[in-house]
């Protein structure tokens, strides 16, 4: 039983890592990583700083998706629709 629990926890970790890798690949293909990085400030803020800024804000996801969709305070982004929502969720999860 204990071995099954350990295996389940490890599998969840692998799936989460795969999802993060897919999201980072989406960020790269959408051009986000030209101006942003996960841990360090480039031209734009680090994604982790953005996540920290919006931590605990229930409206953050919708606010960011809307602002990025309309290019408010940010250059136009390539990601649209579900891809944009996926990217925003990923950034806020960091």
N, CA, C and O atoms as CSV, one atom per row, in Angstrom:
chain,resi,resn,atom,element,x,y,z
A,1,UNK,N,N,0.828,-1.198,0.000
A,1,UNK,CA,C,0.000,0.000,0.000
A,1,UNK,C,C,0.870,1.258,0.000
A,1,UNK,O,O,0.611,2.206,-0.742
A,2,UNK,N,N,1.908,1.252,0.848
A,2,UNK,CA,C,2.801,2.404,0.923
A,2,UNK,C,C,3.527,2.608,-0.404
A,2,UNK,O,O,3.720,3.742,-0.840
A,3,UNK,N,N,3.925,1.520,-1.041
A,3,UNK,CA,C,4.614,1.603,-2.331
A,3,UNK,C,C,3.702,2.196,-3.398
A,3,UNK,O,O,4.161,2.936,-4.268
A,4,UNK,N,N,2.405,1.871,-3.331
A,4,UNK,CA,C,1.456,2.422,-4.296
A,4,UNK,C,C,1.295,3.930,-4.105
A,4,UNK,O,O,1.177,4.672,-5.080
A,5,UNK,N,N,1.290,4.377,-2.862
A,5,UNK,CA,C,1.169,5.812,-2.575
A,5,UNK,C,C,2.400,6.559,-3.105
A,5,UNK,O,O,2.274,7.623,-3.711
A,6,UNK,N,N,3.566,6.002,-2.876
A,6,UNK,CA,C,4.802,6.627,-3.348
A,6,UNK,C,C,4.796,6.701,-4.876
A,6,UNK,O,O,5.172,7.722,-5.453
A,7,UNK,N,N,4.371,5.624,-5.525
A,7,UNK,CA,C,4.308,5.605,-6.995
A,7,UNK,C,C,3.322,6.644,-7.509
A,7,UNK,O,O,3.587,7.304,-8.514
A,8,UNK,N,N,2.186,6.798,-6.829
A,8,UNK,CA,C,1.186,7.784,-7.252
A,8,UNK,C,C,1.723,9.198,-7.122
A,8,UNK,O,O,1.507,10.028,-8.006
A,9,UNK,N,N,2.419,9.481,-6.033
A,9,UNK,CA,C,3.001,10.808,-5.825
A,9,UNK,C,C,4.068,11.086,-6.876
A,9,UNK,O,O,4.137,12.194,-7.407
A,10,UNK,N,N,4.894,10.102,-7.179
A,10,UNK,CA,C,5.935,10.284,-8.190
A,10,UNK,C,C,5.320,10.511,-9.566
A,10,UNK,O,O,5.799,11.352,-10.326
A,11,UNK,N,N,4.268,9.773,-9.894
A,11,UNK,CA,C,3.604,9.935,-11.195
A,11,UNK,C,C,3.008,11.331,-11.317
A,11,UNK,O,O,3.089,11.951,-12.377
A,12,UNK,N,N,2.413,11.826,-10.243
A,12,UNK,CA,C,1.840,13.186,-10.267
A,12,UNK,C,C,2.934,14.217,-10.505
A,12,UNK,O,O,2.726,15.191,-11.229
A,13,UNK,N,N,4.093,14.007,-9.902
A,13,UNK,CA,C,5.218,14.924,-10.105
A,13,UNK,C,C,5.700,14.922,-11.543
A,13,UNK,O,O,6.013,15.977,-12.094
A,14,UNK,N,N,5.763,13.771,-12.144
A,14,UNK,CA,C,6.184,13.655,-13.548
A,14,UNK,C,C,5.181,14.355,-14.455
A,14,UNK,O,O,5.574,15.074,-15.373
A,15,UNK,N,N,3.889,14.152,-14.207
A,15,UNK,CA,C,2.865,14.806,-15.021
A,15,UNK,C,C,2.924,16.316,-14.874
A,15,UNK,O,O,2.796,17.037,-15.863
A,16,UNK,N,N,3.116,16.803,-13.662
A,16,UNK,CA,C,3.200,18.249,-13.438
A,16,UNK,C,C,4.422,18.824,-14.138
A,16,UNK,O,O,4.346,19.905,-14.723
A,17,UNK,N,N,5.542,18.121,-14.088
A,17,UNK,CA,C,6.754,18.594,-14.763
A,17,UNK,C,C,6.544,18.630,-16.269
A,17,UNK,O,O,7.003,19.555,-16.939
A,18,UNK,N,N,5.855,17.632,-16.803
A,18,UNK,CA,C,5.569,17.601,-18.235
A,18,UNK,C,C,4.681,18.750,-18.647
A,18,UNK,O,O,4.870,19.338,-19.711
A,19,UNK,N,N,3.713,19.073,-17.812
A,19,UNK,CA,C,2.812,20.186,-18.092
A,19,UNK,C,C,3.567,21.512,-18.067
A,19,UNK,O,O,3.351,22.375,-18.918
A,20,UNK,N,N,4.454,21.668,-17.085
A,20,UNK,CA,C,5.250,22.893,-17.010
A,20,UNK,C,C,6.154,23.017,-18.230
A,20,UNK,O,O,6.313,24.109,-18.776
A,21,UNK,N,N,6.747,21.904,-18.663
A,21,UNK,CA,C,7.607,21.929,-19.840
A,21,UNK,C,C,6.811,22.298,-21.088
A,21,UNK,O,O,7.298,23.040,-21.942
A,22,UNK,N,N,5.583,21.779,-21.194
A,22,UNK,CA,C,4.734,22.100,-22.336
A,22,UNK,C,C,4.359,23.581,-22.309
A,22,UNK,O,O,4.329,24.238,-23.350
A,23,UNK,N,N,4.078,24.097,-21.128
A,23,UNK,CA,C,3.722,25.514,-21.007
A,23,UNK,C,C,4.917,26.407,-21.339
A,23,UNK,O,O,4.764,27.438,-21.994
A,24,UNK,N,N,6.090,26.012,-20.893
A,24,UNK,CA,C,7.285,26.797,-21.213
A,24,UNK,C,C,7.565,26.748,-22.713
A,24,UNK,O,O,7.986,27.746,-23.297
A,25,UNK,N,N,7.336,25.602,-23.333
A,25,UNK,CA,C,7.510,25.490,-24.787
A,25,UNK,C,C,6.501,26.385,-25.510
A,25,UNK,O,O,6.830,27.006,-26.520
A,26,UNK,N,N,5.272,26.447,-24.990
A,26,UNK,CA,C,4.256,27.323,-25.564
A,26,UNK,C,C,4.670,28.782,-25.415
A,26,UNK,O,O,4.483,29.582,-26.332
A,27,UNK,N,N,5.235,29.130,-24.253
A,27,UNK,CA,C,5.716,30.497,-24.036
A,27,UNK,C,C,6.821,30.843,-25.032
A,27,UNK,O,O,6.877,31.959,-25.548
A,28,UNK,N,N,7.685,29.885,-25.293
A,28,UNK,CA,C,8.775,30.118,-26.244
A,28,UNK,C,C,8.232,30.292,-27.663
A,28,UNK,O,O,8.616,31.222,-28.372
A,29,UNK,N,N,7.338,29.391,-28.070
A,29,UNK,CA,C,6.818,29.468,-29.436
A,29,UNK,C,C,5.924,30.693,-29.645
A,29,UNK,O,O,5.736,31.140,-30.777
A,30,UNK,N,N,5.379,31.230,-28.566
A,30,UNK,CA,C,4.530,32.423,-28.650
A,30,UNK,C,C,5.335,33.717,-28.561
A,30,UNK,O,O,4.777,34.809,-28.665
A,31,UNK,N,N,6.649,33.591,-28.367
A,31,UNK,CA,C,7.500,34.765,-28.319
A,31,UNK,C,C,7.636,35.412,-26.952
A,31,UNK,O,O,8.309,36.434,-26.819
A,32,UNK,N,N,7.011,34.837,-25.935
A,32,UNK,CA,C,7.043,35.427,-24.589
A,32,UNK,C,C,8.467,35.486,-24.027
A,32,UNK,O,O,8.839,36.438,-23.340
A,33,UNK,N,N,9.254,34.449,-24.333
A,33,UNK,CA,C,10.594,34.361,-23.758
A,33,UNK,C,C,11.593,35.304,-24.427
A,33,UNK,O,O,12.757,35.360,-24.032
A,34,UNK,N,N,11.146,36.031,-25.420
A,34,UNK,CA,C,11.995,37.063,-26.017
A,34,UNK,C,C,12.209,38.195,-25.010
A,34,UNK,O,O,13.302,38.752,-24.905
A,35,UNK,N,N,11.150,38.521,-24.276
A,35,UNK,CA,C,11.200,39.648,-23.330
A,35,UNK,C,C,11.135,39.228,-21.867
A,35,UNK,O,O,11.464,40.021,-20.985
A,36,UNK,N,N,10.712,37.983,-21.592
A,36,UNK,CA,C,10.550,37.502,-20.224
A,36,UNK,C,C,11.366,36.246,-20.001
A,36,UNK,O,O,11.702,35.529,-20.944
A,37,UNK,N,N,11.682,35.985,-18.730
A,37,UNK,CA,C,12.284,34.733,-18.295
A,37,UNK,C,C,11.520,34.282,-17.052
A,37,UNK,O,O,10.792,35.071,-16.451
A,38,UNK,N,N,11.681,33.041,-16.673
A,38,UNK,CA,C,10.975,32.534,-15.506
A,38,UNK,C,C,11.500,33.191,-14.238
A,38,UNK,O,O,10.719,33.671,-13.416
A,39,UNK,N,N,12.826,33.215,-14.074
A,39,UNK,CA,C,13.435,33.645,-12.813
A,39,UNK,C,C,14.052,35.032,-12.809
A,39,UNK,O,O,14.233,35.619,-11.742
A,40,UNK,N,N,14.378,35.563,-13.963
A,40,UNK,CA,C,15.111,36.833,-13.991
A,40,UNK,C,C,14.427,37.851,-14.886
A,40,UNK,O,O,13.746,37.495,-15.848
A,41,UNK,N,N,14.613,39.104,-14.562
A,41,UNK,CA,C,14.055,40.188,-15.358
A,41,UNK,C,C,14.872,40.329,-16.638
A,41,UNK,O,O,16.102,40.352,-16.606
A,42,UNK,N,N,14.181,40.422,-17.739
A,42,UNK,CA,C,14.812,40.754,-19.016
A,42,UNK,C,C,14.246,42.113,-19.396
A,42,UNK,O,O,14.307,43.035,-18.583
A,43,UNK,N,N,13.715,42.271,-20.557
A,43,UNK,CA,C,13.036,43.503,-20.932
A,43,UNK,C,C,11.756,43.643,-20.092
A,43,UNK,O,O,11.423,44.732,-19.625
A,44,UNK,N,N,11.051,42.528,-19.912
A,44,UNK,CA,C,9.843,42.486,-19.085
A,44,UNK,C,C,10.140,41.795,-17.769
A,44,UNK,O,O,11.220,41.230,-17.591
A,45,UNK,N,N,9.189,41.835,-16.847
A,45,UNK,CA,C,9.423,41.213,-15.536
A,45,UNK,C,C,9.546,39.695,-15.626
A,45,UNK,O,O,9.029,39.069,-16.551
A,46,UNK,N,N,10.243,39.114,-14.643
A,46,UNK,CA,C,10.321,37.659,-14.543
A,46,UNK,C,C,8.922,37.116,-14.282
A,46,UNK,O,O,8.133,37.748,-13.581
A,47,UNK,N,N,8.615,35.968,-14.832
A,47,UNK,CA,C,7.306,35.373,-14.627
A,47,UNK,C,C,7.034,35.124,-13.143
A,47,UNK,O,O,5.904,35.287,-12.683
A,48,UNK,N,N,8.060,34.731,-12.398
A,48,UNK,CA,C,7.868,34.488,-10.963
A,48,UNK,C,C,7.503,35.779,-10.235
A,48,UNK,O,O,6.739,35.742,-9.271
A,49,UNK,N,N,8.028,36.907,-10.672
A,49,UNK,CA,C,7.660,38.193,-10.068
A,49,UNK,C,C,6.199,38.529,-10.370
A,49,UNK,O,O,5.488,39.059,-9.517
A,50,UNK,N,N,5.765,38.221,-11.576
A,50,UNK,CA,C,4.367,38.445,-11.935
A,50,UNK,C,C,3.463,37.567,-11.069
A,50,UNK,O,O,2.436,38.031,-10.573
A,51,UNK,N,N,3.842,36.308,-10.888
A,51,UNK,CA,C,3.057,35.404,-10.051
A,51,UNK,C,C,2.991,35.921,-8.617
A,51,UNK,O,O,1.939,35.878,-7.979
A,52,UNK,N,N,4.111,36.405,-8.125
A,52,UNK,CA,C,4.167,36.944,-6.758
A,52,UNK,C,C,3.260,38.174,-6.626
A,52,UNK,O,O,2.561,38.327,-5.624
A,53,UNK,N,N,3.275,39.030,-7.621
A,53,UNK,CA,C,2.465,40.251,-7.602
A,53,UNK,C,C,0.973,39.938,-7.504
A,53,UNK,O,O,0.232,40.641,-6.817
A,54,UNK,N,N,0.536,38.885,-8.190
A,54,UNK,CA,C,-0.888,38.559,-8.253
A,54,UNK,C,C,-1.310,37.444,-7.300
A,54,UNK,O,O,-2.468,37.027,-7.318
A,55,UNK,N,N,-0.398,36.957,-6.474
A,55,UNK,CA,C,-0.718,35.862,-5.549
A,55,UNK,C,C,-1.909,36.246,-4.669
A,55,UNK,O,O,-1.942,37.326,-4.078
A,56,UNK,N,N,-2.876,35.345,-4.596
A,56,UNK,CA,C,-4.051,35.569,-3.761
A,56,UNK,C,C,-5.134,36.423,-4.403
A,56,UNK,O,O,-6.184,36.647,-3.800
A,57,UNK,N,N,-4.893,36.900,-5.611
A,57,UNK,CA,C,-5.864,37.734,-6.315
A,57,UNK,C,C,-6.712,36.825,-7.218
A,57,UNK,O,O,-6.252,36.367,-8.264
A,58,UNK,N,N,-7.937,36.579,-6.798
A,58,UNK,CA,C,-8.817,35.667,-7.539
A,58,UNK,C,C,-9.139,36.170,-8.942
A,58,UNK,O,O,-9.448,35.373,-9.829
A,59,UNK,N,N,-9.071,37.465,-9.149
A,59,UNK,CA,C,-9.405,38.040,-10.458
A,59,UNK,C,C,-8.203,38.138,-11.389
A,59,UNK,O,O,-8.341,38.585,-12.528
A,60,UNK,N,N,-7.035,37.730,-10.926
A,60,UNK,CA,C,-5.801,37.921,-11.692
A,60,UNK,C,C,-5.830,37.254,-13.062
A,60,UNK,O,O,-5.458,37.867,-14.062
A,61,UNK,N,N,-6.269,36.009,-13.108
A,61,UNK,CA,C,-6.248,35.292,-14.384
A,61,UNK,C,C,-7.081,36.015,-15.440
A,61,UNK,O,O,-6.602,36.262,-16.547
A,62,UNK,N,N,-8.297,36.348,-15.109
A,62,UNK,CA,C,-9.168,37.046,-16.053
A,62,UNK,C,C,-8.629,38.408,-16.438
A,62,UNK,O,O,-8.687,38.805,-17.602
A,63,UNK,N,N,-8.105,39.120,-15.456
A,63,UNK,CA,C,-7.552,40.460,-15.703
A,63,UNK,C,C,-6.376,40.388,-16.670
A,63,UNK,O,O,-6.291,41.178,-17.610
A,64,UNK,N,N,-5.470,39.439,-16.438
A,64,UNK,CA,C,-4.290,39.319,-17.294
A,64,UNK,C,C,-4.655,38.846,-18.696
A,64,UNK,O,O,-4.128,39.360,-19.682
A,65,UNK,N,N,-5.553,37.871,-18.789
A,65,UNK,CA,C,-5.974,37.385,-20.112
A,65,UNK,C,C,-6.594,38.537,-20.904
A,65,UNK,O,O,-6.287,38.719,-22.082
A,66,UNK,N,N,-7.460,39.309,-20.262
A,66,UNK,CA,C,-8.102,40.432,-20.953
A,66,UNK,C,C,-7.076,41.485,-21.375
A,66,UNK,O,O,-7.101,41.958,-22.511
A,67,UNK,N,N,-6.181,41.847,-20.467
A,67,UNK,CA,C,-5.180,42.874,-20.779
A,67,UNK,C,C,-4.267,42.428,-21.918
A,67,UNK,O,O,-3.963,43.210,-22.819
A,68,UNK,N,N,-3.832,41.173,-21.876
A,68,UNK,CA,C,-2.941,40.669,-22.936
A,68,UNK,C,C,-3.685,40.532,-24.259
A,68,UNK,O,O,-3.112,40.762,-25.324
A,69,UNK,N,N,-4.963,40.156,-24.194
A,69,UNK,CA,C,-5.763,40.030,-25.423
A,69,UNK,C,C,-5.924,41.369,-26.123
A,69,UNK,O,O,-5.967,41.440,-27.351
A,70,UNK,N,N,-6.013,42.429,-25.329
A,70,UNK,CA,C,-6.228,43.764,-25.876
A,70,UNK,C,C,-4.940,44.569,-25.986
A,70,UNK,O,O,-4.963,45.747,-26.342
A,71,UNK,N,N,-3.801,43.916,-25.674
A,71,UNK,CA,C,-2.496,44.583,-25.705
A,71,UNK,C,C,-2.499,45.854,-24.852
A,71,UNK,O,O,-1.999,46.896,-25.274
A,72,UNK,N,N,-3.068,45.754,-23.651
A,72,UNK,CA,C,-3.099,46.879,-22.711
A,72,UNK,C,C,-1.859,46.817,-21.825
A,72,UNK,O,O,-1.717,45.904,-21.012
A,73,UNK,N,N,-0.965,47.787,-21.982
A,73,UNK,CA,C,0.244,47.824,-21.171
A,73,UNK,C,C,1.252,46.756,-21.543
A,73,UNK,O,O,2.176,46.479,-20.778
A,74,UNK,N,N,1.087,46.163,-22.687
A,74,UNK,CA,C,1.952,45.072,-23.132
A,74,UNK,C,C,1.845,45.012,-24.652
A,74,UNK,O,O,0.762,45.220,-25.199
A,75,UNK,N,N,2.943,44.733,-25.339
A,75,UNK,CA,C,2.851,44.580,-26.798
A,75,UNK,C,C,1.887,43.448,-27.170
A,75,UNK,O,O,1.607,42.576,-26.347
A,76,UNK,N,N,1.390,43.462,-28.383
A,76,UNK,CA,C,0.480,42.409,-28.839
A,76,UNK,C,C,1.156,41.049,-28.703
A,76,UNK,O,O,2.336,40.895,-29.018
A,77,UNK,N,N,0.403,40.082,-28.237
A,77,UNK,CA,C,0.946,38.735,-28.045
A,77,UNK,C,C,0.458,37.808,-29.158
A,77,UNK,O,O,-0.624,37.999,-29.713
A,78,UNK,N,N,1.274,36.799,-29.472
A,78,UNK,CA,C,0.919,35.838,-30.513
A,78,UNK,C,C,-0.124,34.839,-30.027
A,78,UNK,O,O,-0.984,34.408,-30.795
A,79,UNK,N,N,-0.047,34.467,-28.735
A,79,UNK,CA,C,-0.970,33.466,-28.186
A,79,UNK,C,C,-2.377,34.045,-28.113
A,79,UNK,O,O,-2.567,35.207,-27.754
A,80,UNK,N,N,-3.339,33.235,-28.451
A,80,UNK,CA,C,-4.742,33.650,-28.432
A,80,UNK,C,C,-5.580,32.562,-27.760
A,80,UNK,O,O,-5.138,31.419,-27.648
A,81,UNK,N,N,-6.770,32.907,-27.321
A,81,UNK,CA,C,-7.742,31.944,-26.804
A,81,UNK,C,C,-7.205,31.057,-25.700
A,81,UNK,O,O,-6.648,31.534,-24.712
A,82,UNK,N,N,-7.384,29.743,-25.886
A,82,UNK,CA,C,-6.982,28.775,-24.869
A,82,UNK,C,C,-5.480,28.777,-24.614
A,82,UNK,O,O,-5.047,28.547,-23.484
A,83,UNK,N,N,-4.678,29.033,-25.649
A,83,UNK,CA,C,-3.224,29.088,-25.457
A,83,UNK,C,C,-2.867,30.238,-24.515
A,83,UNK,O,O,-2.015,30.081,-23.640
A,84,UNK,N,N,-3.503,31.372,-24.686
A,84,UNK,CA,C,-3.232,32.517,-23.814
A,84,UNK,C,C,-3.654,32.198,-22.384
A,84,UNK,O,O,-2.934,32.526,-21.440
A,85,UNK,N,N,-4.796,31.571,-22.215
A,85,UNK,CA,C,-5.259,31.186,-20.874
A,85,UNK,C,C,-4.286,30.198,-20.234
A,85,UNK,O,O,-3.986,30.301,-19.045
A,86,UNK,N,N,-3.798,29.251,-21.018
A,86,UNK,CA,C,-2.827,28.275,-20.513
A,86,UNK,C,C,-1.563,28.972,-20.040
A,86,UNK,O,O,-1.035,28.649,-18.976
A,87,UNK,N,N,-1.075,29.925,-20.823
A,87,UNK,CA,C,0.136,30.656,-20.453
A,87,UNK,C,C,-0.065,31.466,-19.181
A,87,UNK,O,O,0.801,31.472,-18.306
A,88,UNK,N,N,-1.190,32.145,-19.070
A,88,UNK,CA,C,-1.459,32.953,-17.879
A,88,UNK,C,C,-1.557,32.056,-16.641
A,88,UNK,O,O,-0.999,32.382,-15.594
A,89,UNK,N,N,-2.256,30.942,-16.757
A,89,UNK,CA,C,-2.358,30.013,-15.626
A,89,UNK,C,C,-0.989,29.508,-15.214
A,89,UNK,O,O,-0.686,29.405,-14.026
A,90,UNK,N,N,-0.161,29.194,-16.206
A,90,UNK,CA,C,1.190,28.699,-15.912
A,90,UNK,C,C,2.006,29.762,-15.190
A,90,UNK,O,O,2.635,29.474,-14.172
A,91,UNK,N,N,2.003,30.978,-15.701
A,91,UNK,CA,C,2.774,32.052,-15.067
A,91,UNK,C,C,2.297,32.251,-13.624
A,91,UNK,O,O,3.116,32.378,-12.713
A,92,UNK,N,N,1.001,32.279,-13.417
A,92,UNK,CA,C,0.467,32.491,-12.067
A,92,UNK,C,C,0.756,31.323,-11.133
A,92,UNK,O,O,0.713,31.485,-9.914
A,93,UNK,N,N,1.048,30.151,-11.685
A,93,UNK,CA,C,1.345,28.974,-10.853
A,93,UNK,C,C,2.789,28.933,-10.371
A,93,UNK,O,O,3.131,28.125,-9.509
A,94,UNK,N,N,3.629,29.787,-10.914
A,94,UNK,CA,C,5.058,29.744,-10.573
A,94,UNK,C,C,5.340,30.284,-9.182
A,94,UNK,O,O,6.493,30.313,-8.754
